[in-house]
Amino acid sequence: MAFVHSVLALMGLLSNAAAGPSALYKPLTFGWTWLSTAGLSIGFEGIITEPALIAMTVITGLHVLTQIFAIGYMEMDWGWPRFFGSLSFFEAGLCALVLTDSLFFSYVILELLTLGTYLIVGTWYNQPLVVKGARDAFLTKRIGDLILLAGLIAILPVTGTWNFHGLATWAAGQNPDELPAGVTLILLALIAGPMGKCAQIPLHLWLDEAMESPLPSTVLRNSVVVVGGAWVLLRLQPLIALSPLVQTVLVVVGGTSAVVGALIALAQIDVKRALSFLVTSWMGLLFMAVGLGGIDTADHLLLVYPLPMALMLLSIGTIVITNVTQDLTKLGGLWSRRPLIGLAFLTGAAGLIALPPFGGFAALRELMALTSASDRPILLGSLVLLTNALISAGLIRVFGLIWAGRPSPFTTRSPEALWLMVLPTVVLMGVTLHLPQLLVRNGLYALTPLPGWGPMAWPLLLSTLVGGGLSAVFYLRPHPLAHLPTILGGLQDWLAHDMQTERFYQRTVVGAVVALSRLSAWTDERLVDGFSGATGGAAMEGARRLSFTTSGRTQAYALTLLLGVLLMAAWLLVSQPTVPFLPLR
């Protein structure tokens, strides 16, 4: 029902194009007051725009296909109510996120999605590794969320509003050279939330830990849930444009995440992790586009991403469930048994690399044009080319290890997948193939013909051919260089373990927290409790000794009272000030 409603609403909006641009882009707003007290009013402000309806159509459509796929994938599982409830929770949260026009409620919804990630990663909570993955994913995302909350609170007194359109209006009236004090720090805090949600370095560890969840949830998380942070980042772009420092941080973080994520993906032997680190890489390209001020380019990178990624994960899901392993080293030779699923994977891979006429080529070509107009065109352009080559190599590597080569003991007798899993995969493959035509037909995208590609398109296409070609040479047929020599084995192990990032965090951040916790515990035990305990002990000891003076003899009590009165009288006489003698006249 949600998918049909979204499609009808989008068709109704696009049908108004004949009435003129004003009718096509006029947004509808709605809202209600959520809290009003002590002069503070917080309301849910919603806005229905063309991008929001497109996003809702993609979100609900992928959820329909994924839930059909999950019926076959989770056929023998016992946790249906919890799992499908978490999927619907994701869907509701994402739809609310694209509809809200409030930064405050965007934060609230992102927090709900974090809770949903914790619940769905812990679906198989009887396994210790799953419990660790759910906990680590939740805590890692909390770091960015807390920093985002600090920026959220700090920006309200400066701008006077949490409304995205109000923030854009405030930013339009500001001079970047005369910003109020602290605005740059606030903006840095605001981008920390999207960094965590989009698994950008150094807040990327949660995406790896979240792979312990069932694969259908991985489809949704890697295709649409992670882009929730990117959606908020795009809404904050008018504010980000005010600070060159914040833009530089986005470019540095995005460029680093793009290259490092693709390198780590090349060394993974778990197929889900090999694709998940490519999420970090693609989102890094989007962060670069936002940092360079290319909001339209970032929109296009966001638009062409979800369907190909979901298609590849659905294809992988049919392989994992029928071969009882997701270890790439134990698969192979499935082209003769699963050619249709292999074609579906290749279709998704083509949509995420610079290969015409797919949407990824046009979006990456725009990014190359954006980098060529920047202050460092050679450096940034090389980063984009390298990232595209590494992504191409990583995807061809996954394809070669699964479908090429000779069958392994796990794939020799691979059974057929249920139609409930094959049908959504084939349907999504058709949609992905026709995605560029659908966008062009509705005026949402422009595919330039071959003569108008521009000079930056050819290096981009060459990087795809080089990266994918080298990977094909090594992995489509068994090649000795596909396995690094012993002398370079440490490099592969270093990349496979995420460049030892988790160990680095354990020795630095976690180590510092543990040291502070131990210092706090010692202070509480020895100083706070020690002082109060010693004071109470002294009082108790004094009371015990005083109790020995109780004899029950009336004469002793009377003598004690008399001595007390005499001592008090003596003290009063001694302490009384001397009055000078005045003679009488």
C-alpha positions in Angstrom: 0.0 0.0 0.0 2.8 2.4 0.8 4.6 1.7 -2.5 1.4 2.1 -4.5 0.6 5.3 -2.7 4.1 6.7 -3.4 3.9 5.7 -7.1 0.5 7.4 -7.5 1.6 10.5 -5.7 4.8 10.7 -7.9 2.8 10.2 -11.1 0.4 12.9 -10.0 3.2 15.3 -9.4 4.9 14.6 -12.7 1.6 14.9 -14.6 1.4 18.5 -13.5 4.5 19.3 -15.7 2.1 20.3 -18.5 0.8 23.1 -16.3 4.2 24.7 -16.1 7.3 24.7 -13.9 5.5 26.5 -11.0 3.0 23.6 -10.7 5.7 21.0 -11.0 7.9 22.3 -8.2 5.4 23.8 -5.8 5.9 21.9 -2.5 3.1 20.9 -0.1 3.6 21.5 3.6 2.0 20.2 6.7 2.8 20.0 10.4 1.6 20.0 13.9 2.9 21.2 17.3 4.7 18.4 19.2 5.8 20.4 22.3 5.1 23.9 23.5 6.3 25.0 26.9 8.3 27.8 28.6 8.5 29.7 25.3 9.9 26.7 23.4 7.8 25.4 20.6 8.8 22.2 18.7 6.7 21.0 15.9 6.9 18.3 13.2 7.2 20.2 10.0 6.7 18.2 6.8 7.1 19.0 3.2 6.2 17.0 0.1 8.5 17.6 -2.8 9.6 15.9 -6.0 12.8 14.5 -4.4 10.9 13.3 -1.4 8.4 11.4 -3.5 11.1 9.8 -5.6 12.9 8.8 -2.4 9.7 7.3 -0.9 9.1 5.4 -4.1 12.6 3.9 -4.0 12.3 3.1 -0.3 8.9 1.5 -0.3 9.6 -0.4 -3.6 12.8 -1.9 -2.3 11.1 -2.9 0.9 8.4 -4.7 -1.1 11.0 -6.7 -3.0 13.1 -7.3 0.1 10.2 -8.6 2.2 9.2 -11.0 -0.6 12.9 -12.1 -0.8 13.0 -12.5 3.0 10.0 -14.9 3.0 12.2 -17.3 1.0 15.5 -16.5 2.7 14.0 -16.8 6.3 11.8 -19.8 5.4 13.2 -22.0 8.2 13.8 -19.2 10.7 11.9 -18.8 14.0 12.2 -15.0 14.4 9.7 -13.7 11.8 7.7 -11.2 14.0 10.9 -9.5 15.3 12.6 -9.5 11.9 9.7 -8.3 9.7 8.7 -5.8 12.4 12.3 -4.3 12.3 12.1 -4.1 8.5 8.8 -2.2 8.7 10.4 0.0 11.4 13.2 0.9 8.9 10.6 1.7 6.2 8.5 4.0 8.4 11.6 5.8 9.7 13.1 6.4 6.3 9.8 7.7 4.9 9.4 10.1 7.8 13.0 11.2 7.3 12.5 12.3 3.7 9.2 14.0 4.6 10.3 16.0 7.6 11.5 19.6 7.1 12.9 19.9 10.7 16.5 19.3 11.7 15.3 18.4 15.2 13.0 15.6 14.0 15.6 14.5 11.5 17.8 13.8 14.5 15.0 12.0 16.3 14.3 9.8 13.3 18.1 9.0 12.8 18.1 7.9 16.5 15.2 5.6 15.8 17.0 4.2 12.8 20.0 3.5 15.1 17.7 1.7 17.5 16.3 -0.3 14.5 19.9 -1.2 13.5 20.6 -2.5 17.0 17.4 -4.6 17.0 17.8 -6.1 13.5 21.5 -6.8 13.8 20.7 -8.7 17.0 18.0 -10.9 15.3 20.0 -14.1 16.0 20.9 -12.9 19.6 21.7 -16.5 20.8 25.1 -16.2 19.1 27.7 -14.2 21.0 29.2 -12.7 17.9 25.8 -11.3 16.9 25.4 -9.7 20.3 28.9 -8.1 20.0 28.1 -6.9 16.5 24.7 -5.3 17.6 26.4 -3.6 20.6 29.4 -2.3 18.7 27.2 -1.0 15.8 24.9 0.8 18.3 27.8 2.4 20.3 29.8 3.4 17.2 26.9 5.3 15.7 26.2 6.9 19.1 29.5 8.9 18.8 28.3 10.8 15.8 24.8 11.1 17.2 26.0 12.8 20.4 28.1 15.3 18.5 25.1 16.0 16.2 22.9 16.6 19.2 25.4 19.1 20.5 25.4 21.0 17.2 21.6 20.7 17.0 21.2 22.4 20.4 23.9 25.1 19.7 22.5 26.2 16.3 19.0 27.1 17.5 20.0 30.3 19.4 22.1 31.4 16.4 19.5 30.9 13.6 16.3 30.9 15.6 14.9 27.9 13.8 15.3 24.2 13.1 13.4 24.3 9.9 15.6 23.4 6.9 14.1 26.1 4.7 14.5 28.6 7.5 18.1 27.6 7.9 18.7 28.0 4.1 17.1 31.5 4.3 19.3 32.4 7.3 22.4 31.2 5.4 21.5 33.2 2.3 21.6 36.4 4.4 25.0 35.7 6.0 28.4 36.9 4.9 30.8 34.0 5.0 33.6 36.4 6.2 31.5 37.7 9.1 29.9 34.6 10.6 28.9 34.7 14.3 31.4 33.2 16.7 31.4 29.4 16.9 29.3 28.8 13.8 32.1 26.8 12.2 32.3 24.5 15.2 28.6 24.0 15.2 28.7 23.1 11.5 31.5 20.6 12.2 29.3 19.0 14.9 26.3 18.8 12.5 28.2 16.9 9.8 29.4 14.3 12.4 25.9 12.7 12.4 25.9 12.1 8.6 29.5 10.8 8.8 28.4 8.1 11.3 25.3 7.2 9.4 27.1 6.9 6.1 30.0 4.9 7.6 32.7 7.4 6.8 36.1 7.1 8.3 36.7 7.2 11.3 33.1 6.2 12.2 32.8 3.3 9.7 33.3 0.3 12.0 29.6 -0.2 12.6 28.8 -1.2 9.0 31.3 -4.1 9.3 29.8 -5.2 12.6 26.3 -4.9 11.3 27.0 -7.8 8.8 26.0 -10.2 11.5 22.3 -9.6 10.7 20.3 -11.7 8.2 21.1 -10.8 4.6 17.6 -9.2 3.7 18.3 -6.6 6.3 21.7 -6.0 4.8 20.0 -5.3 1.5 18.0 -2.4 3.0 20.7 -1.1 5.3 23.4 -0.9 2.6 21.0 0.5 -0.1 18.7 2.9 1.6 19.3 3.2 5.4 22.9 4.5 5.0 21.8 7.2 2.6 19.6 8.6 5.4 22.6 10.4 6.7 23.5 11.6 3.2 19.9 13.0 2.8 20.4 15.1 6.0 23.8 16.2 4.7 22.3 17.5 1.5 19.6 19.4 3.4 22.4 21.1 5.4 24.3 22.1 2.3 23.3 25.9 2.4 24.9 26.0 5.9 28.0 24.0 4.9 28.6 26.5 2.0 29.2 29.2 4.6 32.4 27.6 5.9 35.4 26.7 3.7 36.9 24.8 6.6 33.8 22.5 6.9 33.9 22.0 3.1 37.5 21.0 3.3 36.8 18.5 6.0 34.1 16.9 3.9 36.4 16.6 0.9 39.2 15.1 3.1 36.9 12.7 4.9 35.1 11.8 1.7 38.3 11.3 -0.4 39.9 9.2 2.3 36.8 7.1 2.8 36.4 6.5 -0.9 39.9 5.2 -1.4 40.4 3.4 1.9 37.0 1.7 1.7 37.6 0.3 -1.8 41.1 -0.9 -0.7 39.7 -2.7 2.3 36.9 -4.3 0.2 39.6 -5.8 -2.1 41.0 -7.9 0.8 37.8 -9.2 2.2 36.9 -12.9 1.9 33.4 -12.5 3.4 31.2 -11.5 0.5 28.8 -9.3 2.6 31.8 -7.3 4.0 33.3 -7.0 0.5 30.2 -5.2 -0.7 29.7 -3.3 2.5 33.0 -1.5 2.4 32.1 -0.3 -1.1 29.2 1.5 0.5 31.7 3.5 2.5 33.6 4.2 -0.8 30.6 5.4 -2.7 29.3 7.6 0.1 32.8 9.1 0.3 32.4 10.3 -3.3 29.1 11.9 -2.3 30.8 13.7 0.6 33.4 15.0 -1.8 30.7 16.4 -4.1 29.0 18.2 -1.1 32.3 19.6 0.0 33.0 20.9 -3.4 29.6 22.6 -3.5 28.1 20.3 -6.2 24.7 19.8 -4.7 23.3 18.6 -8.0 26.1 16.1 -8.5 25.6 14.8 -5.0 21.9 14.4 -5.7 22.7 12.3 -8.8 25.2 10.2 -6.9 22.5 9.6 -4.3 19.9 8.9 -6.9 21.7 6.2 -8.9 23.1 4.3 -5.9 20.3 2.4 -4.1 19.0 0.1 -6.8 22.3 -1.3 -8.1 23.5 -2.0 -4.6 20.3 -3.7 -3.6 20.4 -5.8 -6.8 23.9 -7.0 -6.0 23.0 -8.0 -2.5 19.9 -9.8 -3.6 22.0 -11.7 -6.1 24.5 -12.6 -3.4 21.7 -13.6 -1.0 20.5 -16.4 -3.4 24.0 -17.7 -3.5 24.6 -17.6 0.2 21.4 -19.4 1.2 21.8 -22.2 -1.3 25.5 -22.8 -0.7 25.6 -22.4 3.1 28.6 -20.1 3.1 29.5 -16.5 2.4 33.2 -17.2 2.3 34.5 -16.2 -1.2 37.3 -18.7 -1.0 34.8 -21.6 -0.8 32.7 -20.5 -3.8 33.3 -20.7 -7.5 32.1 -22.2 -10.8 28.5 -21.1 -10.5 28.2 -19.6 -13.9 27.0 -22.9 -15.4 24.4 -23.3 -12.6 23.3 -19.7 -11.9 23.8 -17.6 -15.1 20.7 -15.5 -14.5 21.8 -14.5 -11.0 25.3 -13.8 -12.4 23.8 -11.5 -15.0 21.8 -9.7 -12.2 25.0 -9.2 -10.2 26.8 -7.8 -13.3 23.9 -5.4 -14.0 24.1 -4.0 -10.4 27.9 -3.7 -10.7 27.6 -1.8 -14.0 25.3 0.7 -12.3 28.0 1.6 -9.7 31.0 2.1 -12.0 31.7 4.5 -14.8 30.3 2.3 -17.6 28.0 3.9 -20.1 25.0 4.0 -20.5 24.3 3.3 -16.9 23.5 6.0 -14.4 26.7 5.6 -12.5 28.7 6.8 -15.5 26.8 10.0 -15.8 27.0 10.8 -12.1 30.7 10.1 -11.9 31.3 12.1 -15.0 29.6 15.1 -13.3 31.9 14.5 -10.3 35.0 14.6 -12.5 33.8 17.9 -14.0 33.3 19.2 -10.5 36.8 18.2 -9.4 38.3 19.8 -12.6 36.8 23.1 -11.5 38.2 22.9 -8.0 41.4 24.3 -6.5 43.2 20.9 -6.7 41.9 19.3 -9.9 44.7 16.9 -10.4 44.6 15.5 -6.8 40.9 15.3 -6.5 40.4 14.0 -10.0 43.0 11.3 -9.4 41.1 10.3 -6.2 37.9 9.8 -8.2 39.7 7.8 -10.9 41.5 5.6 -8.4 38.3 5.0 -6.5 36.4 4.1 -9.6 39.2 1.7 -10.7 39.2 0.1 -7.2 35.4 -0.3 -7.1 35.5 -1.9 -10.5 38.2 -4.3 -9.5 36.4 -5.2 -6.3 33.1 -6.0 -8.0 34.8 -8.1 -10.7 36.8 -9.9 -8.0 33.5 -10.8 -6.2 32.0 -12.0 -9.5 35.0 -14.0 -10.5 35.3 -15.8 -7.1 31.7 -16.8 -7.2 30.8 -17.5 -10.8 34.1 -18.1 -12.5 36.6 -20.9 -12.0 35.9 -24.5 -11.0 33.1 -25.6 -8.7 34.1 -26.1 -5.1 32.7 -28.7 -2.7 30.2 -26.1 -1.5 28.9 -25.3 -5.1 29.2 -28.7 -6.8 25.6 -29.7 -5.8 24.2 -26.2 -5.3 20.4 -26.5 -5.2 18.1 -24.1 -7.0 17.0 -21.0 -5.1 13.3 -20.5 -4.2 11.3 -18.4 -6.7 10.5 -16.0 -3.8 14.2 -15.0 -4.0 14.7 -15.2 -7.7 11.6 -13.2 -8.7 12.5 -10.0 -6.7 16.1 -10.2 -8.1 15.0 -10.4 -11.7 12.4 -7.6 -11.3 15.0 -5.3 -9.7 17.4 -6.2 -12.5 14.9 -5.0 -15.1 14.3 -1.8 -13.2 18.0 -1.1 -12.8 18.6 -1.7 -16.6 15.8 0.8 -17.3 16.7 3.3 -14.6 18.6 5.8 -16.9 15.7 5.7 -19.4 13.1 6.2 -16.6 15.0 9.2 -15.3 15.5 10.8 -18.7 11.9 10.3 -19.7 10.6 12.1 -16.6 13.1 14.9 -16.9 14.9 14.0 -13.7 18.2 13.3 -15.4 20.2 14.1 -18.5 22.3 11.5 -20.3 24.7 13.2 -22.7 25.2 11.6 -26.1 28.7 10.3 -27.0 29.9 13.6 -28.7 29.1 15.6 -25.6 30.8 13.4 -23.0 33.6 15.9 -22.5 37.3 15.3 -22.0 36.9 14.1 -18.4 34.7 11.1 -19.4 37.5 9.3 -21.2 39.9 9.0 -18.2 37.0 7.8 -16.2 36.0 5.1 -18.7 39.7 4.1 -18.9 39.9 3.7 -15.1 36.9 1.4 -15.3 38.5 -0.8 -18.0 41.9 -0.9 -16.2 40.5 -1.7 -12.8 37.9 -4.2 -14.0 40.3 -5.7 -16.7 43.1 -6.4 -14.2 40.7 -7.9 -11.8 39.2 -10.1 -14.6 42.7 -11.3 -15.5 43.4 -12.4 -11.9 40.0 -13.8 -10.9 38.0 -14.9 -13.9 40.6 -17.6 -14.4 42.7 -18.8 -11.5 45.9 -16.8 -11.5 48.9 -17.1 -9.1 48.9 -13.3 -8.5 45.4 -13.4 -7.3 46.9 -14.6 -4.0 49.6 -12.2 -2.8 53.1 -13.7 -2.2 54.1 -14.6 1.3 56.2 -11.5 1.6 53.1 -9.4 0.9 50.7 -11.5 2.9 50.9 -9.0 5.8 49.5 -6.3 3.6 46.5 -8.4 2.7 46.0 -9.3 6.3 46.3 -5.6 7.3 43.7 -4.6 4.8 41.4 -7.6 5.6 41.3 -6.5 9.2 40.3 -3.0 8.3 43.8 -1.6 8.6 43.7 -2.7 12.3 41.4 0.2 13.0 39.6 -1.6 15.7 42.9 -2.5 17.4 43.9 1.2 17.1 40.6 2.3 18.8 41.1 -0.3 21.5 44.5 1.1 22.3 43.6 4.8 22.1 40.0 5.7 22.6 38.9 2.6 24.5 42.1 2.6 26.4 41.7 6.2 27.4 38.1 5.6 28.5 39.2 2.5 30.6 42.0 4.5 32.2 39.6 7.4 33.1 37.1 4.9 34.4 39.7 3.2 36.7 40.9 6.6 37.9 37.3 7.6 38.7 36.7 4.3 40.5 39.8 4.8 42.6 38.8 8.4 43.4 35.4 7.3 44.4 36.6 4.4 46.5 39.6 6.0 48.2 38.8 9.7 48.4 35.0 10.1 48.3 34.1 6.9 50.1 37.3 7.0 52.1 36.5 10.5 53.5 32.9 9.8 54.3 33.8 6.4 55.7 36.6 7.7 57.9 34.3 10.6 59.2 31.6 8.1 60.0 34.1 5.8 61.6 35.5 8.6 63.8 32.0 9.5 64.9 31.1 5.9 65.8 34.4 5.5 67.7 33.7 8.7 69.7 30.2 7.5 70.5 31.6 4.1 71.6 34.2 5.7 73.9 31.6 8.2 75.3 29.4 5.3 76.1 32.0 4.1 78.6 31.3 7.1 80.8 27.7 6.0 81.5 27.8 4.5 85.0 24.2 5.0 86.3 25.3 6.9 89.5 23.4 10.1 90.1 26.2 11.7 92.1 28.6 11.4 89.0 26.0 13.0 86.7 25.5 15.9 89.1 29.2 16.4 89.4 29.6 16.4 85.7 26.8 19.0 85.3 28.4 21.2 88.0 31.8 21.0 86.3 30.2 21.9 83.0 28.5 24.9 84.4 31.7 26.1 86.1 33.7 25.7 83.0 31.1 27.6 80.9 31.0 30.4 83.5 34.7 30.7 83.5 34.8 30.8 79.7 32.2 33.6 79.7 34.1 35.7 82.2 37.3 35.3 80.3 35.9 36.0 76.9 33.8 39.1 78.0 35.3 42.3 76.6 36.9 44.7 79.2 34.8 47.9 79.7 36.9 51.0 80.3 36.4 52.9 83.6 34.8 56.3 83.2 35.2 58.7 86.2 32.1 60.6 87.5 32.0 64.3 86.9 
